Amino acid sequence: MARDCLGVAGHPVVRTPNVDRLAAEATYFSRHYAQATPCGPSRACLYTGLYQMTNRVVRNGTPLDARHDNIALALRRAGYDPTLFGYTDQAVDPRTAAGEDPWLRTYEGVLPGFTARLRLPEDAGPWLSWLKARGHAIPDDVWEMYLPVSGYSDRPTLSPARYGQDETETAFLTDEFLRWLDEQHGPAKPDAPWCAHISFLRPHPPFVVPEPFNTMYDPASGSEFRRAENPAQERAGHPLTDYWIAHQKRAEHYLIGSGDGLVADWSDEDFRTLRATYWGMISEVDRQIGRIIDGLQASGDWENTVIVFTSDHGEMMGDHWTLGKFGFHEQSYHVPLIIRDPVRRDGQGRNVESFSSSVDIFPTVMEAVGISAPGHLDGVSLVSQLDGKPPSEDADAVFWEYDFREVSLGTAQAYLGLALDDCALSVVRTARYKFVHFTNLPPLLFDLLEDPGELVNLAESVAHASIRIEMGERLLAWRARKLDRRLTGVELTPEGPVDARS
């Protein structure tokens, strides 16, 4: 979910009344960023509180090193039973599994520490069996369940899904959470603390949504796409963009029936139709969030539950002639963050404009529930801002990373002429400038005040040389400060170990 696709974010078209009512009683962080993409790497940063350069989950399917602590394990140590509804996309450390263990064959593993009440990844078996029990015929190719009622098409369509608004994956998952929530107040669990991770897959390909959401938004509405005049000009801007556009096939984004053509070859009308469907999917999710809010209020949990609403990454959705999430653009990394702590009322209704990152969520949750977070985490707690105070640390910039290696196929390396470990970039973004440093490709520098669409690369501009140096030095300083600090604050002395971060 892209950050700007919310009413509270001021989107001129998309309507999200339930997220907005949550935000009205919460703290809204308007400059919050994912620290990596795609899903697996981003979630590794969120769950561990560590930058990608430390947790080293660089692609979907990269194993998460078992030595890392995470938010679920920390909450479990504090007496919670963190319960998962959805997915975490964390590939198991192969050193902890053996033989023919099925977890070694998927990137959609469950983060250690979670009890999986309903595991619902892209392979949505439980949802499909539930639909079957409701009378739906499930095709042999289960992906065909995502075909709209109009059937196959090589172009985006506003045709509705084959299931109703109360039968979506999001609705199914919400139903299961609400049943579980009721169990937390039964005689077997009097006054026991609880923790739930409700992880909706949507909005996400395949881009199809049931009535009335399929026609909720007019494709002609909304702003112009932020992109070069044509795909060829966009591709000429940078080798990574060239690679991405040249290889982004419609079918690879699970756009059922769209064939093997390139995403960039769709027309403006096609992109607008797809965007209208995406907006409808956001409103469909918003409806289910409303049911969760109502359930918490009905159960008496609304005033004793900390709620964190965020996303693992955004969506390009036609900008720069692309879909999905990649690289360095705002659309992929700028995501929502809304935190409601019922006992911290001074920050409720506030819009925090200082930068924050997904690595901040782990230490924030720890402090909010009265637990000491590990001292080596890269993120910082945002609780002071929930209290209406300024950031506890300098927050005038945000950093993120992207690794575009293709480990099993080698496609990116072959196309770009790079070694495996050269397929990486780091970004520093301030209120005005964004600098993108590549391991072995040309850098990028954008003036976001003058060029919010990120179309003019100033990296070779003599007039901006000092800005490039300053931003590059910020990246170097960031890496020097934040490289793995697990033991760097510990010293063995004659009196025993001293931990400066404890």
N, C-alpha and C positions, 0 to 999 in steps of 0.2 A: 504494500500500500504506500503510494507516494504521499509525502507530507502535505502537499498543497491540496489534496483531494478531500478536504474536510470543510465543513461550514465554519468551524472555529478558526481555520487557517485563512478564511476570507475567500474561498473559492467562489467564483461568480455563478457557477452552475450546479455543482454537486451538493446534494442535501443529505446531511448526516445528523438528524435531530437528536439521536440518542448519544452519540459520541459528544455532541455539543453540550448536552445536559450533564454528562459526566465532567466535561471540562469546566463547566460553570462552577462546580464544587471542588475543583482540583487545581493543580498547577500545570500550566501548559508551557512546554519548552519548545519554542518556535524555531530554534536553531539546533536541532538535534540531528546527529548523523550516525549512520551505520559505519562501523570501522572496517568492514570488508564486504565483498560480495563474492559469489552468490550465497545461497541459503546456508549451506554447511559452514563455510568460513565465518559468515556474519554471526551465526548463532554461537559458534565456538568463542568468539570475542565476548558476546553478551553473557554467555553462561560462565566463562572463566574469569571475566574481568581483565583479561590480558589482550594486548595487541597481537595482531597476526604474526608479527616478527618474533613473538615469544611463544605463542601457542602452536604456531606453524601448521595450522589447518589452512591449506592454501586453495584447495579445490573441494567440490563435493566428492566424497570418497576418500579424502586424506584422513588417515586415522588420527583421532584425538589421543595424544599421549596420556597414558593412564596416570602419570605422575602429577597431572594438574588437578588441583582442587576445582570445585565448581559450585554454583549456587544451590543445586539440589542437595549435594552432599553436606554443605554447610548448614542448610536448613534442617536436614535430617539429624545432624549432630545436636541441634538445638531442640529436638523433640517433635518436629513436624514430620509428616509423611507426605512429601511433595508428590502430588498425583497428576499424571499427564493425561490430557485429552487432546489428541492430535499427533504431533510429531516433533522431533528435535533434530533429525538429520545429522547425527554424530556417528561417524564410522568408528567401529570398535578398534582398539589398539590390538593388532594381530599378535602381539606378544602375550596377550591375556586370553587368547582363544586358541583352539587347536583342532587339527584334523579337518573334518568336513562341517564344522560349525557353520550354520547358515548365516550367522552374523558377518562372516568373512566374505559374503557374496552380495552385500548391499551397503550403500552409503546411508540408508535411512534407519540407522540404529537408534537406540534410546540412550540418552545421556545417563551415565551412572548416577544413582541416587534417586531417580524417579521410579515411582510405582505407576505402571502404565494401565490405567483404567480403560482407556480406549485409544489404541494406537491407530491413527488414521493418516497415513502418508499418502503419496500420490496413488499407490496401489490400494484403493479404498475398498477392500473386501468387505469389512463389516457394514459399510453403508450400502453396498450393492446387495448383500444378502437381506438387509432390512427393506430395501426397495422391492426385492423379489417377494418378500412376505406380504408386502402391501399390494401385490398383484401386478407389478411391472415385469415384463419379459426382459430378462438380461441377455444381451447378445453374446455369442461365442467370443467375439472380440469386444471385451468389456469397454474399450475406449469408445466404441460406437454409442455407448450410453450418453456420451457427451455431445452427440450430434443433435443439432436443433431439429424441431419437428419437420422443417423443410428438407432435411436430408443433407447429403454431401454438397459442398460448394467450394469453388476455388477462390471465392471472395468472401469477405466478412459480411454477415447478415444480421438483421435484428430479429430473426425468427427465434421464438422462445425455446427453452429447454424442454425435454420430454417428461419432466417431472415438475411438480408444483412448488410454490414458495415455501411450503411447510415440509418439503421433502429434499431440500438441498443438503449437501454434506454439512454445511454450516448449521442448519436447523437440526440435523441428526446429532451432531456433536453437542449442540446446546441442550437438547433434550437429555442427553446422557449426563451432562454436568449438573443439570437441575435435579435429576433423580439422585445423583451422588450427594448433592448439597443437602437434600432432605435427609439422607442417611446420617449426615454429620450431627443431626440433632435428635437421633434416636436414642433409645435406652442404652445401647452398647457404647455410645460415645458421648457421655454427658460432659459438656464444657471442654471437650478436647480441642486443641488448636488444629487448624487445617490449612492446607496450602494447595492451590490448584494452578496448573499451567494450562490455559485454554489456548490452543494453538491452531487457529483457523488457517487452512490452506488458501482459501479465497480472500481477495481477488487474485487469480492466478490462471494461467492457461489450463485447460481449454477455455476460450472466451465465449461462454454461453451462460445465459441466466434466464430463469423462468419469468412468466408474467407476474406482476405488471412491470417488473424492473427492466425487461428487454426494450420497452418503448418509453421508459421514464424520461429519457434525455434525447433531445433532438441532435442528430449528428452535426447539423449546421451551427449549433451553438458552440460557445467556447472560443478560446483564443486561437491565434494562428500557431502552427507548430514552430518550434525553435530549431531551425536547421538551415543548412545551405540551400541554394536555389534548386539543386538537383543532387542525386546520389553521387554522381561523378565528382562534383565539387566537394562534397562532404568527405569522400574517400581520399581526395588529394590533401586533406588537412593534416593527416598523420598516418603512419604505417599501421598502428593498431586499429584505427577507425577503418582503414582500408581493408584490413583482414576481417574485421567484424562484419562489415556490410557485405563483403564478397562471400562470406560463408553462412550468413544468417538465413537459413531456409525456413519457409513457412511451416513445413511439416515438423521441423525440429522443435518448434514451439507448441506442438500439440494442437495446432489449429486444424481440427479434424476435417479432412477432405480438401485441404488447401494445396495439395500437391508439392512438388519439389521446387517451385519457383522461389525467387528471393523475396524476402520481406520488403526490401527497398523498391521493388518493382510495382508495388501496389500504388494506386492513385490516391490523391488527396481525399476523395470521397470514401475510399476503402479504409484509410486510416481513421477518418472521422467516425465511420460506422463502428469500427473496432473500439475506438475510445468511448463512444456512447455506451457500448456494451460493458466496458470496463467500469465506467461510472455506475452503471446499474448494478454491477456486482458489488461495488462498495456500499451502495444503499441497501442491498440485500444483507450484507454482513452487518450493517448498522442496525437493521431490524432485529437481528439476533442478539446484538449487544444490548439492545433495549430490554429483551427478555431476561438477560442475565442481571441487569440492574434491577428490574422488577422482582426477580427471584431473590436477590440479596436483601431487598427491602422487606419482602414478605417474610423471609426467614429470620429477620432481626439481625442480620449480619452487616447491613450497610454501614452502620456506625462503628464497627470494630474490625473492618477489613481494609487493608492497604491494597489499592488497585493500581497496577501499572499497565498502561495501554501503549503498545509500541508495535513496530514492524521490523522484520529482519532486513529488508531492503525496499527500494522503490521500484519504479517501472518506467522505462523510456517512453513507451506508448506513442510512438510516431515521431518524437523529437529526434533530430539527427538521423532520420530515416531508419530508425531501429526500434526493436521491441526488447523487452527483458531488462537485464541489469548487467552492466559491465563497466570497466574502465574508470573514468574519472568524473563523469558528468553529475550535476546536481540531482537530476531526476532519479538516478540509481541509488544515491546515498542519503539524500535529505528525507528523513522519515519522521513520523509523528512520535511524540512522547508526551503522555499525560499521566500524572501521578496524583492519586487522591489518597491522602492519609487523614482519616476523620479526626484525629486528635491534633492535627496541625492546621489550624484554621487561618492563620495569618497569611499563608501563601495561596489560599483557595481563591480562584477567580483571576489569578495573576498570569501574565504572559512574560516568561523569562526569555530575554533576548540574547543572553550570553550563550556561547557554544557549549554543547554537551555531546557525549558520544556513548555508543552502546556499552563500552567497557565500564561506564559509570553506574550501570543498573545493579550489578552485583553488590558493590559496597553500599549503594543507597538502600537496597532492600535489607541488607544486614543491619545497618544503623537504625532503620525504621522499626525493626522488630527487636531491637535491643541486643544485637549480637556484634561482637568485634570482628571486623573483616580482616583477612590476612593482610599483613603490612606490605607485601610485595606486589599487590595488585596495581595495574596500570591505571585503572579508573579511580575516580574520586567520588565520594558521597555527595549527593545533591540535596541532602536533608536540610541543610541551612537555607536553601532556596524554598523548600516547602514551608519553612518558618517565616518566609518573607524577607530573608536576609540576602545580601550579595553572595556571589560564589566564594567558596572557601579557598580556591586557588585561582590563579590567572586563567581566564577563559576567553581570551580575545582571539583564539585560533582553534582550529580543529584539524585532526590528522586522520588520514585513512590510507588503506593499501588495497591493491588488486594484483592478483597473480593469475596470469593467463596461460600458463603452461597446460599442455594436454598430455598427461602422463601416459595413458594407455595408447593413444593414437598418434601423438606427436605432430598434429596438424599445424598448430600455431608455430612451433619451432621450425618446421619445414618451410612454411610460407614466409616467415619473417627472417629466416636465416639466423636464428638464435639458439644458443644452448639452453638446456632445460632450466637452469637456475638464472638465466638472463631474462626470463619472461615475467618481469615484476615491475611495479611502479609504486611510488609513494606520493601522497598529496598533502600539502599544507594549504589551508584555506582560511583567510582572514575576512573581515567584513568587506574588504574591497577586492583583494587579489587572491588568485588561486595559482599555485605553482605545482606542476606535475613533473617529478623526476623519474626517469626510466633507468633501469639497470644498463640497458645497451641500445636505447632508441633515443631520438631527439626529444628534448624537454618541451614543455608547454607552459605558457604564462598567460593568464587571462585577467583583464580588468573587469570585474563583475559589475562595477558601477556603470561603466560606459558600454559594456558588452555582456549583458546578462545571459545571452544565448550561447556564450562561449564559442564564438565563431572566428575571432581574430587572435591568432597566436602572436604574442609579443616577446617570445623568448629570445629572438634575435634582434629585437629593437634596441638600438644604441641608447635611445632616450629612457629605456626601462632597464638598463643593465644593472643599476644599483638596486632596483626592486628584485630582480632575479637573484642577485647575490644575497640580499637580505633574506629572501624566502628560502633559498638553498641552505643558508646557515641555520635557519630555524629548523629545517628538516634534520640537519646533522646534529644539532643540539638535542632535538627531541629523541632521536635514536640513541644518542649517548646517555641520556637520562633514563630512558625507558627499557633498554635491553634487559634481559632476564635478571631480576633483582632478588630472586628467591633467597640466596645466601650472601649477597653482597653487603647486606646490612648486619651480618653476623661475624664476630671475631672471637676466636678461641684465645683465652687469656689464662694466666696461672690461677685465676679465681673461677675459671669456667667460662662457658659461652656467654657473650654479650650480644644482645639483639637490639640494635638501635631503633628498630621500627616497632618494637613490641609496646 
